[in-house]
Amino acid sequence: MKEIKSILVANRSEIAIRVLRGASELGLRTVAIFSNEDRFALHRFKADESYLVGVGKKPLQAYLDIDDIIRIAKENDVDAIHPGYGFLSENPEFADACAKAGIAFIGPKGAVMRTLGNKVAAREVAIKAGVPVVPATGALPNDIEEVKRMAAEIGYP
């Protein structure tokens, strides 16, 4: 993996400011994105550079525009993208798009998000890894008497 010298924060407001400050303290070049409605937002001015994202889109859709965020990152020679929280931070397609574009995603890989974002799959991974888990059932049947039996078998808190 190549050295990270620049970071784009794919978020806004408080969380973007915190990530930008941390990146600046590490000596990284910082890039912010902003929707048209956020053009006067503080996070835009705390970054070394800032670019309009999602032209013509409403604010939430602008910050969810994966293709435009990747375009901005590539056009401005960004090494890594930090998603902050919310928006695209738990979107495996975004993590995959960053990897495909050769940009480091600061967060888990898309495959990890897909697995751990699914409670059943995450539980199976934990069990296979030997992690103790709370007793539970699989999918519940439609038969209420069977559901009661299963609950009694596991026990109640």
CORLIN-V643229 format. One record per backbone hydrogen bond with DSSP energy under -0.5 kcal/mol. CO is the residue of the C=O (numbers start at 1). NH is the residue of the N-H. E is the energy in kcal/mol with one decimal. If there is no record, write none. Layout:
# CORLIN-V643229
co = <CO & CO>
nh = <NH & NH>
e = <E & E>
This chain:
# CORLIN-V643229
co = <3 & 5 & 6 & 6 & 7 & 8 & 8 & 9 & 9 & 12 & 12 & 13 & 14 & 15 & 16 & 17 & 18 & 19 & 20 & 21 & 22 & 23 & 24 & 29 & 30 & 30 & 31 & 32 & 34 & 35 & 36 & 38 & 41 & 41 & 42 & 42 & 43 & 49 & 51 & 54 & 58 & 59 & 60 & 62 & 64 & 65 & 66 & 67 & 68 & 69 & 70 & 71 & 72 & 73 & 74 & 79 & 80 & 81 & 81 & 82 & 86 & 88 & 90 & 91 & 91 & 92 & 93 & 94 & 95 & 96 & 97 & 98 & 99 & 104 & 104 & 105 & 106 & 109 & 110 & 111 & 112 & 113 & 115 & 117 & 118 & 119 & 120 & 121 & 122 & 123 & 124 & 125 & 126 & 127 & 142 & 143 & 144 & 145 & 146 & 147 & 148 & 149 & 150 & 151>
nh = <5 & 29 & 79 & 80 & 31 & 10 & 82 & 11 & 33 & 15 & 16 & 17 & 18 & 19 & 20 & 21 & 22 & 23 & 24 & 25 & 26 & 28 & 27 & 7 & 48 & 49 & 9 & 51 & 53 & 38 & 39 & 41 & 44 & 45 & 45 & 46 & 47 & 32 & 34 & 57 & 62 & 63 & 64 & 65 & 66 & 69 & 70 & 71 & 72 & 73 & 74 & 75 & 76 & 78 & 77 & 104 & 8 & 83 & 106 & 10 & 89 & 91 & 92 & 94 & 95 & 96 & 97 & 98 & 99 & 100 & 101 & 103 & 102 & 81 & 106 & 107 & 83 & 113 & 114 & 115 & 116 & 117 & 118 & 119 & 122 & 123 & 124 & 125 & 126 & 127 & 128 & 129 & 131 & 130 & 144 & 147 & 148 & 149 & 150 & 151 & 152 & 153 & 154 & 155>
e = <-0.6 & -2.8 & -0.6 & -1.3 & -2.5 & -0.7 & -2.7 & -1.4 & -0.8 & -0.6 & -1.2 & -2.5 & -2.3 & -2.3 & -3.0 & -2.5 & -2.3 & -2.7 & -2.5 & -2.3 & -1.1 & -2.5 & -1.7 & -2.6 & -0.5 & -1.6 & -2.7 & -2.1 & -2.4 & -1.0 & -1.5 & -2.2 & -0.9 & -0.7 & -1.0 & -1.1 & -0.8 & -2.5 & -1.9 & -2.5 & -2.4 & -1.9 & -0.7 & -1.3 & -1.7 & -2.4 & -2.6 & -2.3 & -2.6 & -2.4 & -2.8 & -3.0 & -1.4 & -2.6 & -1.5 & -2.6 & -2.6 & -0.5 & -2.8 & -2.6 & -3.0 & -1.7 & -0.8 & -0.7 & -1.7 & -2.5 & -2.3 & -2.3 & -2.1 & -2.7 & -1.8 & -2.9 & -1.3 & -2.7 & -0.6 & -1.6 & -0.5 & -2.1 & -2.4 & -2.1 & -3.0 & -1.9 & -1.2 & -0.6 & -3.1 & -2.1 & -2.1 & -2.3 & -2.3 & -2.6 & -2.5 & -1.7 & -2.8 & -1.5 & -0.7 & -2.0 & -2.5 & -2.2 & -2.5 & -2.5 & -2.5 & -2.0 & -1.9 & -3.0>
